[in-house]
Amino acid sequence: MKLERLSCRRRVALLLDYLDRELPASERKLLARHRASCRSCTGLLASLGRTVRTLHALKRVSKPPVSACRALAAELRSIEGTLP
């Protein structure tokens, strides 16, 4: 697996699966090895980890308004279209 060759969308999905411990052990090892030598992926993984932890904490505090959820979903859909 060469993360450099993956699209941004696939790379983010892979890193999220890594954070969620949903990758098979072989892919997890490859990604861990890659992360050790790639500052870009290390930074992205740290950022995604903080985002996931923050979202989980917010979920425990209160449920966001439906309008905020819709706005966030719309923004994510618009950004998704710009990723390679």
BELCORCOR-V271749 format. One record per residue. RES is the residue in one letter. SS is DSSP state (hx for helix, st for strand, lp for the rest). OMEGA is omega in whole degrees, -180 to 180 (999 if undefined). Layout:
((RES,SS,OMEGA) (RES,SS,OMEGA))
//
This chain:
((M,lp,177) (K,lp,-178) (L,hx,-179) (E,hx,-177) (R,hx,-178) (L,lp,175) (S,lp,179) (C,hx,-178) (R,hx,-179) (R,hx,180) (R,hx,179) (V,hx,179) (A,hx,180) (L,hx,179) (L,hx,176) (L,hx,176) (D,hx,177) (Y,hx,179) (L,hx,-178) (D,lp,-179) (R,lp,-180) (E,lp,179) (L,lp,172) (P,lp,-176) (A,hx,-178) (S,hx,179) (E,hx,179) (R,hx,179) (K,hx,179) (L,hx,-180) (L,hx,178) (A,hx,179) (R,hx,178) (H,hx,-178) (R,hx,-179) (A,hx,-177) (S,hx,-175) (C,lp,-179) (R,hx,-179) (S,hx,-180) (C,hx,177) (T,hx,178) (G,hx,180) (L,hx,180) (L,hx,178) (A,hx,179) (S,hx,178) (L,hx,178) (G,hx,178) (R,hx,180) (T,hx,-180) (V,hx,179) (R,hx,179) (T,hx,179) (L,hx,178) (H,hx,179) (A,hx,179) (L,hx,-179) (K,hx,180) (R,hx,-176) (V,hx,180) (S,lp,178) (K,lp,-180) (P,lp,178) (P,lp,180) (V,hx,-179) (S,hx,178) (A,hx,178) (C,hx,179) (R,hx,179) (A,hx,179) (L,hx,179) (A,hx,179) (A,hx,180) (E,hx,179) (L,hx,177) (R,hx,-180) (S,hx,179) (I,hx,-179) (E,hx,-180) (G,lp,-179) (T,lp,-179) (L,lp,178) (P,lp,999))
//
